[in-house]
């Protein structure tokens, strides 16, 4: 490679020599080098091919208000000057953390009808939020004299993070390989995605009945007295933007309540406007015992997460405190004053600019444009979405409902061509899907531009898709 012809050459080589990347093939990185991204503003980011691209991924579902917002930079700078850091251990506190906890609970109470949610624990990532939930559920059952209730239910295709507990709860095999996951006591149920996993001729309602029957059998077989909780994303993100069947979540919750099993809503992606509602909890009328949050709370301008618990759980923790002592769980950066200050300004900005309403309106526009432009493509099997969380699922044969094999990477071929055409999107790891989750601040013209680039990329990829489809005929 000519270093003079590629000014990123030295930096790319330094990357290969010094970094272990998350969720990256080491062999591919050593062969091809990293993709270097640069300065970003709004919905655009300097791409690795020397031109700006529209980011149809909002990073990893998270840059909700767009890149380069001066208000958030100013909030961070001001907070660093005032109180650059202090911890929350041993009852220590700071004003931004207190204000943010109150704001999150107020949003849940007023925007999601979840007045039963009572306390907020802060961390730094969605993974640690779910590990916190995992630990608190076990702690809660020990405190109330039910130490046998330790098992967790999750779903195939779920993504809950990559720390130890969260990695096991995740239901995507690629994340388990060679990591000794999932851990003992985690049971994955059928993925609730009708298009891909329904039996031939099975209606959505019948598919839902089958899933609920499976949950009933699992509870009966394992014993309700041994099952602590079930964790579920309102819409499964990394699994493929998988929208639940009608009444599925409602029926799941009813079964869990009947059997004294806690319900954890993983809203790391769906929280803070992604669905065109403040939370999936309100969007689907849920009443979770625990909600986990991250990503959109700061629009990814600062690492911050939250685990929100019900008053019932908190009462058990409080009543046992005198006997059991402190809740011995926490992180150095829990309630970081800079992160909490950024989050407060981010949420205020979202309100001022009606970002959640914009997500609902632009989500309808995105879905309509995708269906108009790509719905008839021979390798597009399904186009779906809710708010600014959408997906295109590829099939080898639409008429026969024959799917590509995942190792073929059909969706990765499409994503590679799309980047060349000016739009960055993510090929997901569970099934052959590319996701669309742009910043919630996006406007119609930017959506149209991004969809047009996607269509050009899809057309450029079609000859390769034809060859891949022939291999699964």
KOLKE-939244 format. One line per field, with one value per residue (C-alpha): residue in three letters; z, x, y negated. Coordinates in steps of 0.5 Angstrom, whole numbers, always signed. Example, Ala and Ser with C-alpha at 12.3 -4.5 7.8 and 13.67 -1.06 7.14 Angstrom:
REM residues 2
res <- [ala	ser] $
Z <- [+16	+14] $
X <- [+25	+27] $
Y <- [+9	+2] $
//
This chain:
REM residues 473
res <- [unk	unk	unk	unk	unk	unk	unk	unk	unk	unk	unk	unk	unk	unk	unk	unk	unk	unk	unk	unk	unk	unk	unk	unk	unk	unk	unk	unk	unk	unk	unk	unk	unk	unk	unk	unk	unk	unk	unk	unk	unk	unk	unk	unk	unk	unk	unk	unk	unk	unk	unk	unk	unk	unk	unk	unk	unk	unk	unk	unk	unk	unk	unk	unk	unk	unk	unk	unk	unk	unk	unk	unk	unk	unk	unk	unk	unk	unk	unk	unk	unk	unk	unk	unk	unk	unk	unk	unk	unk	unk	unk	unk	unk	unk	unk	unk	unk	unk	unk	unk	unk	unk	unk	unk	unk	unk	unk	unk	unk	unk	unk	unk	unk	unk	unk	unk	unk	unk	unk	unk	unk	unk	unk	unk	unk	unk	unk	unk	unk	unk	unk	unk	unk	unk	unk	unk	unk	unk	unk	unk	unk	unk	unk	unk	unk	unk	unk	unk	unk	unk	unk	unk	unk	unk	unk	unk	unk	unk	unk	unk	unk	unk	unk	unk	unk	unk	unk	unk	unk	unk	unk	unk	unk	unk	unk	unk	unk	unk	unk	unk	unk	unk	unk	unk	unk	unk	unk	unk	unk	unk	unk	unk	unk	unk	unk	unk	unk	unk	unk	unk	unk	unk	unk	unk	unk	unk	unk	unk	unk	unk	unk	unk	unk	unk	unk	unk	unk	unk	unk	unk	unk	unk	unk	unk	unk	unk	unk	unk	unk	unk	unk	unk	unk	unk	unk	unk	unk	unk	unk	unk	unk	unk	unk	unk	unk	unk	unk	unk	unk	unk	unk	unk	unk	unk	unk	unk	unk	unk	unk	unk	unk	unk	unk	unk	unk	unk	unk	unk	unk	unk	unk	unk	unk	unk	unk	unk	unk	unk	unk	unk	unk	unk	unk	unk	unk	unk	unk	unk	unk	unk	unk	unk	unk	unk	unk	unk	unk	unk	unk	unk	unk	unk	unk	unk	unk	unk	unk	unk	unk	unk	unk	unk	unk	unk	unk	unk	unk	unk	unk	unk	unk	unk	unk	unk	unk	unk	unk	unk	unk	unk	unk	unk	unk	unk	unk	unk	unk	unk	unk	unk	unk	unk	unk	unk	unk	unk	unk	unk	unk	unk	unk	unk	unk	unk	unk	unk	unk	unk	unk	unk	unk	unk	unk	unk	unk	unk	unk	unk	unk	unk	unk	unk	unk	unk	unk	unk	unk	unk	unk	unk	unk	unk	unk	unk	unk	unk	unk	unk	unk	unk	unk	unk	unk	unk	unk	unk	unk	unk	unk	unk	unk	unk	unk	unk	unk	unk	unk	unk	unk	unk	unk	unk	unk	unk	unk	unk	unk	unk	unk	unk	unk	unk	unk	unk	unk	unk	unk	unk	unk	unk	unk	unk	unk	unk	unk	unk	unk	unk	unk	unk	unk	unk	unk	unk	unk	unk	unk	unk	unk	unk	unk	unk	unk	unk	unk	unk	unk	unk	unk	unk	unk	unk	unk	unk	unk	unk	unk	unk	unk	unk	unk	unk	unk] $
Z <- [+0	-2	+5	+1	-3	+4	+9	+14	+13	+19	+23	+21	+22	+29	+30	+28	+32	+39	+39	+40	+37	+40	+36	+30	+26	+28	+21	+17	+21	+19	+12	+11	+16	+20	+17	+20	+21	+23	+24	+25	+25	+25	+21	+17	+19	+15	+12	+11	+3	+3	+3	+8	+9	+13	+19	+19	+25	+30	+32	+35	+36	+40	+38	+38	+38	+32	+32	+34	+39	+42	+48	+50	+49	+53	+59	+59	+60	+65	+69	+69	+71	+77	+79	+75	+79	+85	+87	+90	+95	+102	+101	+98	+92	+87	+84	+77	+79	+84	+78	+73	+77	+79	+71	+69	+74	+72	+65	+67	+71	+66	+59	+60	+66	+70	+77	+80	+78	+84	+84	+79	+80	+75	+71	+65	+59	+57	+59	+66	+67	+65	+70	+75	+74	+74	+81	+84	+82	+86	+92	+92	+92	+97	+102	+102	+103	+96	+95	+90	+85	+81	+74	+68	+62	+56	+48	+42	+38	+44	+46	+53	+53	+53	+60	+64	+66	+60	+55	+58	+57	+50	+45	+39	+39	+36	+42	+46	+42	+46	+52	+56	+55	+57	+64	+68	+70	+63	+59	+52	+49	+42	+38	+37	+30	+26	+19	+20	+25	+24	+22	+14	+14	+22	+23	+27	+33	+32	+33	+39	+42	+41	+44	+50	+51	+51	+56	+60	+59	+61	+68	+69	+67	+71	+77	+78	+85	+81	+76	+78	+72	+65	+61	+54	+50	+48	+40	+39	+36	+35	+33	+27	+29	+31	+33	+38	+36	+38	+45	+46	+51	+55	+55	+58	+63	+66	+66	+70	+75	+76	+78	+82	+76	+75	+69	+66	+60	+57	+54	+52	+45	+46	+51	+50	+44	+39	+38	+37	+45	+51	+53	+50	+57	+55	+48	+49	+56	+60	+68	+69	+75	+73	+67	+64	+60	+57	+50	+48	+56	+53	+46	+47	+49	+55	+58	+62	+64	+69	+72	+75	+80	+82	+89	+91	+90	+94	+100	+100	+100	+105	+110	+110	+110	+118	+118	+112	+111	+105	+98	+96	+89	+85	+80	+80	+75	+78	+78	+74	+75	+68	+65	+69	+67	+59	+60	+63	+58	+53	+55	+56	+48	+46	+50	+47	+40	+40	+38	+40	+36	+30	+31	+30	+24	+21	+22	+18	+13	+13	+13	+7	+3	+4	+2	-4	-6	-4	-3	-10	-10	-11	-5	+0	+4	+10	+11	+18	+23	+29	+30	+28	+29	+22	+18	+12	+12	+6	+3	-2	-5	-4	-7	-3	+3	+3	+7	+6	+10	+15	+14	+7	+9	+4	+9	+10	+2	+2	+7	+4	-2	+1	+5	-2	-4	+2	+7	+13	+16	+20	+18	+24	+27	+28	+22	+15	+17	+16	+21	+20	+26	+24	+29	+32	+29	+22	+17	+11	+6	+9	+10	+2	+1	+5	+2	-5	-3	+0	-6	-10	-6	-6	-14	-14	-9	-13	-18	-12	-8	-15	-14	-6	-7	-13	-7	-3	-8] $
X <- [+0	+3	+3	+3	-4	-7	-6	-9	-4	+0	-6	-9	-2	-2	-9	-7	-1	-4	-12	-16	-23	-30	-34	-29	-25	-18	-16	-21	-18	-10	-12	-16	-15	-20	-25	-23	-29	-28	-31	-39	-45	-52	-53	-47	-40	-33	-33	-27	-28	-26	-33	-38	-44	-51	-51	-57	-54	-54	-47	-50	-57	-55	-54	-61	-60	-55	-47	-44	-49	-46	-51	-48	-41	-42	-46	-40	-35	-39	-40	-32	-31	-36	-35	-31	-32	-34	-37	-44	-41	-43	-48	-44	-48	-48	-54	-53	-54	-60	-63	-63	-66	-72	-72	-72	-77	-82	-81	-83	-89	-92	-90	-90	-96	-90	-92	-89	-82	-79	-71	-65	-58	-53	-48	-44	-47	-53	-49	-47	-55	-57	-51	-54	-61	-59	-55	-61	-66	-62	-60	-68	-70	-65	-67	-74	-72	-73	-66	-68	-71	-65	-66	-67	-71	-69	-71	-67	-64	-64	-59	-57	-50	-43	-41	-42	-49	-51	-47	-51	-58	-56	-59	-55	-50	-44	-43	-43	-38	-31	-34	-37	-44	-49	-48	-52	-59	-61	-66	-67	-74	-76	-75	-82	-81	-87	-84	-78	-80	-87	-89	-92	-99	-98	-102	-99	-104	-103	-95	-96	-101	-95	-90	-94	-95	-88	-87	-92	-89	-82	-85	-88	-82	-77	-81	-84	-81	-74	-75	-73	-74	-75	-72	-74	-73	-80	-77	-71	-66	-59	-63	-66	-71	-76	-83	-87	-93	-100	-101	-95	-92	-98	-99	-92	-93	-99	-96	-90	-94	-98	-92	-88	-83	-80	-80	-74	-75	-69	-70	-63	-65	-72	-71	-71	-75	-73	-80	-83	-85	-81	-80	-82	-86	-91	-91	-93	-97	-92	-91	-84	-81	-74	-72	-65	-63	-57	-55	-60	-60	-54	-55	-48	-44	-42	-42	-48	-53	-59	-63	-69	-73	-80	-82	-84	-77	-74	-78	-75	-68	-70	-73	-67	-62	-61	-60	-56	-52	-50	-52	-45	-46	-43	-38	-33	-37	-44	-47	-42	-43	-41	-45	-51	-50	-50	-56	-60	-58	-60	-67	-68	-66	-70	-76	-75	-74	-80	-75	-80	-85	-80	-78	-85	-86	-80	-81	-87	-83	-77	-82	-86	-80	-77	-83	-84	-76	-74	-81	-81	-73	-73	-68	-72	-77	-79	-79	-81	-81	-83	-81	-74	-72	-73	-70	-70	-69	-66	-69	-65	-72	-78	-84	-81	-79	-72	-67	-60	-55	-52	-45	-46	-46	-52	-53	-46	-45	-51	-48	-41	-44	-49	-43	-40	-46	-46	-50	-47	-52	-51	-51	-54	-51	-57	-61	-60	-62	-59	-62	-64	-64	-62	-61	-68	-67	-67	-71	-75	-70	-64	-68	-70	-62	-60	-66	-64	-56	-59	-63	-56	-52	-58	-58	-50	-50	-55	-51	-47	-54	-56	-50	-51	-58	-56	-52	-58	-63] $
Y <- [+0	-7	-11	-18	-15	-14	-19	-14	-9	-10	-11	-4	-1	-3	-1	+6	+6	+4	+5	+11	+9	+11	+16	+16	+21	+21	+24	+19	+13	+16	+17	+11	+6	+2	-3	-10	-15	-22	-28	-28	-33	-32	-25	-25	-23	-23	-16	-11	-12	-19	-22	-24	-18	-19	-14	-10	-7	-13	-9	-3	-5	-11	-18	-20	-28	-27	-29	-35	-38	-44	-44	-37	-39	-46	-42	-37	-43	-46	-40	-38	-45	-45	-38	-33	-27	-24	-17	-15	-10	-10	-15	-20	-24	-30	-34	-32	-25	-27	-31	-26	-20	-25	-26	-19	-17	-23	-21	-14	-16	-21	-19	-11	-10	-7	-10	-4	-5	-8	-8	-9	-6	-9	-5	-6	-1	+3	+9	+7	+5	+12	+15	+10	+13	+20	+19	+15	+20	+26	+21	+20	+27	+29	+23	+25	+32	+36	+37	+43	+38	+37	+39	+33	+34	+30	+31	+34	+28	+23	+18	+16	+14	+18	+18	+25	+25	+20	+25	+31	+28	+26	+31	+30	+36	+32	+29	+35	+39	+41	+36	+42	+38	+39	+40	+45	+43	+39	+42	+39	+39	+39	+33	+29	+27	+29	+28	+33	+38	+39	+46	+46	+43	+41	+35	+29	+31	+38	+37	+33	+38	+43	+38	+38	+45	+46	+41	+45	+51	+49	+46	+52	+56	+52	+50	+43	+44	+44	+38	+31	+27	+26	+21	+18	+13	+9	+10	+14	+10	+13	+20	+16	+11	+16	+14	+18	+21	+18	+19	+23	+18	+18	+25	+26	+21	+24	+31	+28	+25	+31	+35	+30	+29	+22	+18	+14	+10	+9	+2	+0	-1	-3	-8	-15	-16	-11	-8	-15	-14	-16	-8	-2	-1	-6	-4	+3	+2	+6	+6	+9	+10	+7	+3	+2	-4	-7	-9	-15	-18	-22	-20	-17	-23	-20	-13	-12	-7	-6	+0	-2	+2	+2	+0	+7	+9	+3	+4	+11	+8	+3	+8	+12	+7	+7	+14	+15	+8	+4	+7	+9	+7	+1	-2	-7	-11	-10	-17	-21	-28	-30	-24	-26	-33	-31	-27	-32	-37	-32	-30	-38	-38	-33	-36	-43	-40	-35	-29	-24	-26	-27	-20	-18	-22	-20	-13	-13	-16	-12	-5	-8	-10	-3	+1	-4	-3	+4	+8	+11	+13	+21	+22	+17	+22	+17	+9	+8	+2	-2	-9	-10	-3	+1	+7	+10	+18	+21	+28	+33	+34	+30	+34	+41	+37	+40	+36	+35	+39	+34	+36	+33	+26	+24	+18	+16	+16	+11	+6	+6	+4	-1	-5	-6	-9	-14	-11	-7	-1	+5	+12	+16	+22	+27	+27	+24	+17	+10	+5	-3	-7	-14	-20	-22	-29	-26	-30	-28	-30	-26	-20	-20	-21	-15	-11	-12	-11	-4	-2	-4	+1	+6	+6	+6	+12	+16	+20	+23	+24	+28	+33	+34	+35	+41	+44	+45	+47] $
//
